[in-house]
């Protein structure tokens, strides 16, 4: 009815198409162009609901799809977008930012979005202040659009063009070139890129010397033969938990004071007579077994079976988990397939009794 009314009364002043009215003849209205023009008029981040109200002739689902599938429309926070051109950067300022990225990539292979945001704020405060309305995510994704031909942006990691660093790669590189860093710094970094800490990868280039501190692996200095000789006196069987070593004063001098964490690192990477077996590295404690290299277990599961088989505890789930945790083989009283391992341990016990 509305269309019929408009055709009758204003068709001499407007062009009335199938689903729109305009001042000139158009083949079709482009909803992407409408979203673009609307965001540019706002020039600052705007809530999607407000944008939908301004574009009421386009369905909300369509608006949201357009925002999510076009890089020039940048998410500033949950439910809030802006057009990439609203980030006010001159060519010189953009080049300055590119130089920050290049320097970081040259040194560490990557820079996180949070580190880049902080670097811009510290080095170019004027550039930052005039764009202070934009969030860390907004800055990162706007720069991703503007510098896509020069750098690779994957998640919150910026690296060389053509590269796509995995989280394992990222933590390997994080440990490289840093002489000393804290657990707090490491946790903040992991949080900034939305992941947990990949300790196995981190320890490619770094070692942990205490609960709070990590250092470059190159700075480690151990008297390997002498240290192994002392450990042999502690270990009167094929293996023992790390927690069994409590008298650190008897260990030969190392580059750092001995702790359970430094002992864990020594066994994992430097010992000639022992190796480390555990479920995984733990953020809050050093757990696992120090195993003689003359005794090879194919997996930690196999070691757990042997530990339970040679213990004198009843092979029930609670007792088994309590024993493993209290003796420092595991950090928490949980183990994925403990029931299966107890069956194997019971079979091993029965075999010994025959």
VOTI-279693 format. One record per residue (C-alpha): residue number from 1; residue in one letter; x, y, z. Coordinates in steps of 0.02 Angstrom, whole numbers. Example, Ala and Ser with C-alpha at 12.3 -4.5 7.8 and 13.67 -1.06 7.14 Angstrom:
2
seq,type,east,north,up
1,A,615,-225,390
2,S,684,-53,357
***
This chain:
354
seq,type,east,north,up
1,X,0,0,0
2,X,142,120,43
3,X,228,86,-123
4,X,66,117,-218
5,X,40,280,-123
6,X,216,341,-162
7,X,203,294,-345
8,X,43,395,-357
9,X,102,552,-266
10,X,292,569,-279
11,X,348,465,-428
12,X,395,626,-517
13,X,522,669,-382
14,X,592,499,-331
15,X,637,337,-412
16,X,541,197,-330
17,X,623,27,-350
18,X,565,-146,-295
19,X,626,-125,-117
20,X,693,52,-102
21,X,663,236,-140
22,X,803,351,-203
23,X,834,517,-284
24,X,910,435,-438
25,X,895,274,-536
26,X,1004,135,-466
27,X,1026,-42,-525
28,X,1022,-102,-344
29,X,1060,-35,-172
30,X,1219,-113,-101
31,X,1191,-151,85
32,X,1380,-161,113
33,X,1397,16,47
34,X,1257,73,160
35,X,1340,-3,313
36,X,1505,77,260
37,X,1429,250,240
38,X,1336,237,405
39,X,1491,184,503
40,X,1593,322,424
41,X,1463,449,478
42,X,1478,391,658
43,X,1669,396,645
44,X,1685,312,816
45,X,1640,139,879
46,X,1453,110,878
47,X,1344,-26,952
48,X,1269,-147,825
49,X,1094,-115,893
50,X,1113,71,861
51,X,1180,38,687
52,X,1032,-76,650
53,X,913,62,705
54,X,996,180,582
55,X,982,49,444
56,X,810,-14,489
57,X,772,-62,309
58,X,910,-195,318
59,X,877,-345,430
60,X,981,-361,587
61,X,1048,-531,533
62,X,1105,-456,369
63,X,1193,-310,457
64,X,1281,-428,576
65,X,1336,-540,433
66,X,1406,-392,337
67,X,1501,-330,490
68,X,1576,-500,525
69,X,1628,-542,348
70,X,1713,-382,289
71,X,1884,-333,359
72,X,1854,-146,339
73,X,1721,-158,475
74,X,1820,-179,635
75,X,1758,-250,800
76,X,1808,-138,944
77,X,1726,-241,1080
78,X,1580,-362,1096
79,X,1436,-291,992
80,X,1532,-133,943
81,X,1608,-90,773
82,X,1690,51,677
83,X,1751,80,500
84,X,1938,52,476
85,X,1960,230,409
86,X,1900,298,575
87,X,2069,250,647
88,X,2153,416,609
89,X,2329,377,546
90,X,2435,474,422
91,X,2550,379,306
92,X,2697,430,415
93,X,2611,368,573
94,X,2566,203,491
95,X,2747,183,437
96,X,2805,219,615
97,X,2693,80,678
98,X,2757,-38,543
99,X,2934,-2,603
100,X,2885,-53,780
101,X,2821,-218,713
102,X,2974,-246,603
103,X,3093,-217,750
104,X,2997,-339,861
105,X,2985,-471,726
106,X,3171,-455,691
107,X,3211,-485,874
108,X,3076,-607,931
109,X,2990,-667,769
110,X,2824,-593,826
111,X,2737,-461,930
112,X,2571,-481,1019
113,X,2428,-359,990
114,X,2440,-302,1171
115,X,2627,-270,1158
116,X,2601,-172,997
117,X,2462,-69,1078
118,X,2575,-27,1227
119,X,2723,13,1112
120,X,2618,137,1011
121,X,2554,219,1170
122,X,2730,238,1240
123,X,2824,286,1082
124,X,2693,390,992
125,X,2577,463,1125
126,X,2500,591,1006
127,X,2453,456,881
128,X,2381,354,1022
129,X,2285,494,1106
130,X,2192,550,952
131,X,2134,369,932
132,X,2112,329,1116
133,X,1929,280,1090
134,X,1986,121,1002
135,X,2024,-36,1103
136,X,2171,-156,1093
137,X,2068,-269,981
138,X,2011,-121,876
139,X,2188,-60,847
140,X,2251,-233,807
141,X,2116,-277,681
142,X,2120,-106,599
143,X,2309,-123,576
144,X,2280,-299,511
145,X,2175,-224,371
146,X,2295,-81,336
147,X,2456,-184,343
148,X,2394,-350,275
149,X,2521,-345,132
150,X,2668,-324,251
151,X,2632,-433,402
152,X,2537,-589,454
153,X,2403,-563,586
154,X,2341,-726,664
155,X,2236,-706,820
156,X,2333,-588,932
157,X,2502,-628,853
158,X,2585,-519,721
159,X,2730,-595,623
160,X,2815,-589,454
161,X,2706,-592,299
162,X,2677,-768,239
163,X,2706,-846,410
164,X,2576,-919,525
165,X,2653,-955,695
166,X,2574,-1091,800
167,X,2557,-1067,988
168,X,2701,-1189,1006
169,X,2808,-1079,893
170,X,2758,-925,990
171,X,2815,-993,1158
172,X,2974,-1062,1082
173,X,3014,-887,1020
174,X,2958,-806,1183
175,X,3095,-898,1276
176,X,3226,-849,1148
177,X,3326,-690,1179
178,X,3252,-658,1351
179,X,3387,-673,1484
180,X,3265,-670,1630
181,X,3077,-659,1647
182,X,2947,-695,1782
183,X,2798,-810,1794
184,X,2688,-655,1810
185,X,2754,-588,1644
186,X,2730,-757,1562
187,X,2551,-771,1626
188,X,2511,-595,1567
189,X,2579,-637,1395
190,X,2481,-800,1384
191,X,2324,-709,1438
192,X,2352,-573,1308
193,X,2352,-701,1167
194,X,2210,-803,1241
195,X,2300,-965,1279
196,X,2379,-1069,1415
197,X,2568,-1077,1438
198,X,2655,-1202,1323
199,X,2793,-1252,1443
200,X,2866,-1388,1330
201,X,2894,-1260,1192
202,X,2953,-1125,1313
203,X,3088,-1241,1377
204,X,3167,-1254,1206
205,X,3260,-1093,1247
206,X,3226,-1059,1431
207,X,3234,-1149,1598
208,X,3141,-1122,1761
209,X,3250,-1088,1913
210,X,3116,-1055,2044
211,X,2929,-1037,2063
212,X,2936,-858,1998
213,X,3087,-847,1883
214,X,3144,-912,1714
215,X,3311,-881,1630
216,X,3393,-913,1463
217,X,3445,-1094,1441
218,X,3618,-1034,1389
219,X,3648,-966,1563
220,X,3635,-1138,1645
221,X,3798,-1207,1717
222,X,3795,-1381,1793
223,X,3929,-1501,1853
224,X,3841,-1646,1769
225,X,3946,-1795,1825
226,X,3956,-1735,2004
227,X,3770,-1693,2011
228,X,3722,-1863,1940
229,X,3834,-1948,2067
230,X,3741,-1863,2209
231,X,3572,-1909,2135
232,X,3625,-2090,2121
233,X,3645,-2091,2310
234,X,3466,-2030,2329
235,X,3395,-2153,2202
236,X,3407,-2331,2269
237,X,3293,-2405,2135
238,X,3253,-2373,1951
239,X,3161,-2210,1990
240,X,3106,-2090,2125
241,X,2992,-1937,2132
242,X,3070,-1765,2114
243,X,3002,-1727,2288
244,X,3117,-1861,2361
245,X,3264,-1741,2340
246,X,3249,-1620,2483
247,X,3430,-1588,2535
248,X,3481,-1468,2398
249,X,3635,-1414,2496
250,X,3723,-1577,2452
251,X,3708,-1545,2265
252,X,3859,-1465,2178
253,X,3854,-1278,2148
254,X,3755,-1226,1995
255,X,3733,-1057,1914
256,X,3577,-1032,2023
257,X,3519,-1091,2194
258,X,3445,-1267,2187
259,X,3255,-1281,2193
260,X,3133,-1416,2144
261,X,3107,-1322,1980
262,X,3292,-1312,1939
263,X,3310,-1497,1980
264,X,3164,-1535,1863
265,X,3251,-1438,1724
266,X,3419,-1522,1758
267,X,3343,-1696,1746
268,X,3243,-1650,1590
269,X,3384,-1572,1490
270,X,3557,-1597,1563
271,X,3578,-1759,1660
272,X,3678,-1899,1580
273,X,3610,-2038,1691
274,X,3430,-1989,1724
275,X,3278,-1928,1627
276,X,3114,-1846,1677
277,X,2944,-1931,1663
278,X,2783,-1840,1705
279,X,2610,-1802,1639
280,X,2658,-1624,1595
281,X,2745,-1472,1667
282,X,2646,-1388,1805
283,X,2635,-1202,1837
284,X,2629,-1217,2026
285,X,2748,-1359,2068
286,X,2877,-1480,1999
287,X,2805,-1656,1990
288,X,2854,-1819,1908
289,X,2989,-1949,1920
290,X,3177,-1951,1904
291,X,3211,-2112,1807
292,X,3375,-2199,1772
293,X,3416,-2204,1586
294,X,3455,-2389,1606
295,X,3268,-2413,1640
296,X,3163,-2359,1492
297,X,2975,-2332,1505
298,X,2882,-2298,1344
299,X,2757,-2180,1427
300,X,2710,-2102,1593
301,X,2562,-2221,1598
302,X,2683,-2367,1596
303,X,2782,-2291,1739
304,X,2623,-2262,1840
305,X,2577,-2445,1818
306,X,2747,-2495,1885
307,X,2735,-2373,2031
308,X,2565,-2442,2083
309,X,2616,-2623,2057
310,X,2767,-2603,2173
311,X,2672,-2506,2306
312,X,2585,-2591,2452
313,X,2422,-2493,2437
314,X,2252,-2569,2397
315,X,2223,-2545,2211
316,X,2069,-2437,2224
317,X,2046,-2270,2137
318,X,2053,-2156,2290
319,X,2201,-2245,2367
320,X,2295,-2247,2202
321,X,2270,-2061,2168
322,X,2313,-2016,2348
323,X,2474,-2117,2337
324,X,2529,-2038,2172
325,X,2490,-1861,2231
326,X,2563,-1877,2406
327,X,2725,-1947,2335
328,X,2740,-1807,2206
329,X,2713,-1905,2046
330,X,2558,-1804,2000
331,X,2502,-1629,2050
332,X,2316,-1664,2081
333,X,2216,-1814,2136
334,X,2153,-1849,1962
335,X,2216,-1953,1817
336,X,2119,-1984,1656
337,X,2131,-2173,1640
338,X,2179,-2224,1817
339,X,2055,-2370,1820
340,X,2138,-2450,1668
341,X,2310,-2424,1743
342,X,2256,-2507,1905
343,X,2199,-2661,1809
344,X,2371,-2674,1728
345,X,2457,-2643,1896
346,X,2353,-2782,1976
347,X,2401,-2900,1835
348,X,2584,-2855,1861
349,X,2568,-2889,2047
350,X,2486,-3058,2015
351,X,2624,-3104,1893
352,X,2757,-3068,2027
353,X,2667,-3175,2156
354,X,2665,-3330,2047
***
